[in-house]
Structure formats: C-alpha cells, structure tokens
Amino acid sequence: MIKIASQNESASALMNAIKSGDEKQIKEAMDSFQDAIAQKVLNQYEEIKEMDDKNILSQRGFRQLTSKEQKFYEKWIETAKSSNPKQEFTDLIEVEGMPETIIEDVYRDLTNEHPLLSKIKFQNVKYLTKWLLNDHSAYNYAWGEITAEIAQEITSGFKMVKVNETKLSAFVLIALDMLELGPVFLDAYVRTLLKEAAAIGLEHGIVSGKGVKGEITGLNRDVTLSKFNGETGYPEKEAVKVTDFTPASYGPLVAKVVKTEKGNYRKYKDLTLLCNPIDYLSKIMPATTVQNLNGTYTNNLFPIPTDVVETDALDEGKAILFVPSDYFAGLGTSKEGNISYSDEFKFLEDVRTYKIKLFAAGMPYDNTVAVVLDISELQPLYITVLNKTDGNATP
C-alpha cells in the first residue's frame, strides 16, 4: 500500500474536524483529505507509468492484485464509465462482491502502521454480528461439582458485544480521469483512503467515543452502566491531576488499572500512556528524560515500564494510562455488501461517489481499564541528590 503519513496536515485537520462535531467542517476536511491521497497516487503514477515491472510497483508500495481483485477493479472501472453507473455497480456488487482480501489487507495495514491500533486487541470479526468477551471473572473455572450458583458465576464472566451497532463509512470519490490509471492504481487509492479514514475514525472512537449514536466507547468514558444515557452515551471520566512520574506518584496511578471492577487482578505488562504529540514534546518527554553524568540523555524513565503512544485524538493537557489488552476493538462487514454507489452527495458529472461501510465495535472490558490524567502541570524530571548533614537529609 502506498505510504501517506498518518499525522500529515490533512489527516490532522480531519481528526480535528471529527472532534469538533461540525458536519460542514468534517465534509470540507474529508474532501481535502481525499484530494491529498488522490494526488499522491497520481504523482506516483506519473513517476512510474512507463514501467511495467511488478517488482518496481511492489517496491513503491503498490500491491500485486489477485486474479479476483483484478477482475473486480476492471469491472468497477467499466461500470463507472457507463451511462447508468449506479445500477450497473449494484449488479456488480450483488454478483461479484468486493473481494474479502481487499478488506483483510486494510485490517493488516491498520494495525501495522498506526501505533494506537497496533496496541489494541484488534479483531477481524468478518460477518459476525455478535462477539463474546471473557471479562476476567475469577469464576471462569471450577473444581468438583458445578452447582447452579457457580454455573451462573461462570456465565456472568462473559459479555456479548453487538458488532453491527456502530459503523464506519468512507465516501470514495473517484474522478473519471483516475479510472484511466487502471486497476493497480485504483486499488492503491481505494485501500489507502479506506485505511486512513478508518484509522482516524477508530482512533477518535477508541479515545473518546461516547458509545451511542453509532460511536464505539472510548477509553476516556466512565462505562458504569448506571451512568449511561441513551442520548449522550457514557460521561467522560474525571481526570486525575499529575505533576510528576516519580515512583510515589506513578505507582498509585498504575494501581488504579491493576484491579478489575470485580476485584480481580489483571496483567499490566503492556501498560500504555496515550498523549497528544505536543504534550509528548513539551510535558511527557521532559518528565521522563534526564541527562547522565557523561552528558548523554536517558529517556522513557517510568518507574514501571510504559509505552508512550502519540495520537491526535487526545486534546492537549490530557493523557490516558491504560491496559491495551483489555480494550476490545472489532471490525466486520455486512453480508449484504460493504460497498455501494451513493447518491447522498451531489458532485460534478466527472466524479463518481461510492460508499464503503465497515461495522465496528469497541469498548473497555470494564471501568478500570483506563485512567484519565490531567498533565497540564506535569513537571520535568530531575535527579534528586540528598545531602546528609548532622543526620539530616536535605535535597
């Protein structure tokens, strides 16, 4: 897949638009985002259009299509050029369907190229509409006779997640001139756009999704069931003020995510701290970096091993400490088809609009998976030296 920086200007603008909730701003940002990807593909096409070498195409990030994918894109190009593209494309999808390998490749690139998504327990649930989660109940096994009471406890240790309640939709705008580039370049455009748009939508949802009206549930939400509102979803968690990451301060923070709501203990070897890129440079990095006596710097100095992941989805001044393995995220597709010709937007005659739809589900296993931090006053890290004089120690 062709490379486009996930944190480039257009992607950041789209994330900011999504966070604002302003539909007009989202529409404008999405147009700019798609234009950037289309231009990237066109530029690469101009560079290598005379080359008919599959190895060179592969080196530039263009995928060698399977025979089924090649046939699908050739028919897509043919229908897009027709006088009645909507009907012919509908016939194509109903008869051929979008090859599953295209979506599978998107799943793989999502987790490989986006740090936050690579941390999450990401599942390709395909056509499933429900997914069963084990929420680490202490009663997931029993010795001896299984009484009705124990059986009930075992059953209550699982949660059913409805995958088809939320969805990600990406509108793929294809100028008729782009159809002339052929299947390989059309594939690169479609998959890159779908991957990047899905990544931005998923990151926003994983960080701050409300869990209602088509959104997955974010790490910054208080997922106590009694606090759920059918209109506004789950409320945001109250942030814990943090001024340093010394052992005396950091240990209690980690302790907040170690014990589950049911009183059991979870593993935390994959502890992760999410932060905004600006906060990493101005607050997190100074708070976890010191200069050694030899003049070099040692960084990522957390009392407990922690990976730092930057994301545009978080506002400045806030961070989230969480256990990634205990956040479930799944993507699937509809049995009825995941791509359709769309009339929801009216564009110039030389542009065709297609909608690609993915079902999604995402939620923390319980309310202790993550703790939201207020790092607005986080202080730099210094080596503290104690000076002992007459039995007294002063820093």
Number of C-alpha atoms within 10 A of each C-alpha: 20 20 14 15 12 17 16 11 12 20 24 18 20 23 23 20 19 20 19 11 10 11 11 10 16 19 14 13 21 22 16 17 21 24 15 18 21 22 12 15 23 16 12 16 15 10 10 13 12 8 10 9 9 12 12 12 20 13 11 14 14 21 18 15 15 12 8 14 19 17 14 20 21 17 17 20 21 14 19 22 15 12 9 10 17 19 12 18 22 17 13 17 19 13 9 13 16 20 16 13 13 15 21 13 14 21 19 14 19 21 18 13 16 20 15 22 19 15 19 19 15 20 15 16 18 18 15 17 18 14 15 10 13 15 18 17 19 14 14 16 11 12 5 5 8 12 10 9 8 15 15 12 16 18 13 14 16 15 13 10 17 16 24 20 17 18 19 19 16 20 23 22 19 20 16 15 10 16 18 11 16 13 20 17 24 21 21 20 26 21 20 22 24 23 23 24 22 22 23 22 23 26 21 23 26 29 22 22 26 26 27 17 14 17 23 28 27 25 30 31 25 24 24 13 10 8 11 16 13 10 10 11 20 24 17 16 16 13 15 15 14 17 17 19 21 15 12 10 13 15 14 11 19 18 12 15 23 21 15 18 16 13 10 11 15 15 12 20 13 14 21 20 21 24 27 21 19 15 22 20 12 13 23 25 17 18 23 21 18 19 13 10 7 6 8 9 10 11 13 16 16 16 14 15 13 17 15 19 17 19 25 23 24 23 15 16 16 19 28 24 24 27 25 24 19 22 22 20 23 21 25 23 24 15 11 10 15 19 22 19 20 15 12 10 9 10 11 7 8 10 15 21 19 19 17 18 20 22 24 27 30 27 23 25 20 20 19 22 25 30 24 22 23 17 22 15 12 19 17 17 19 12 10 8 9 10 11 10 8 6 7 8 10 10 8
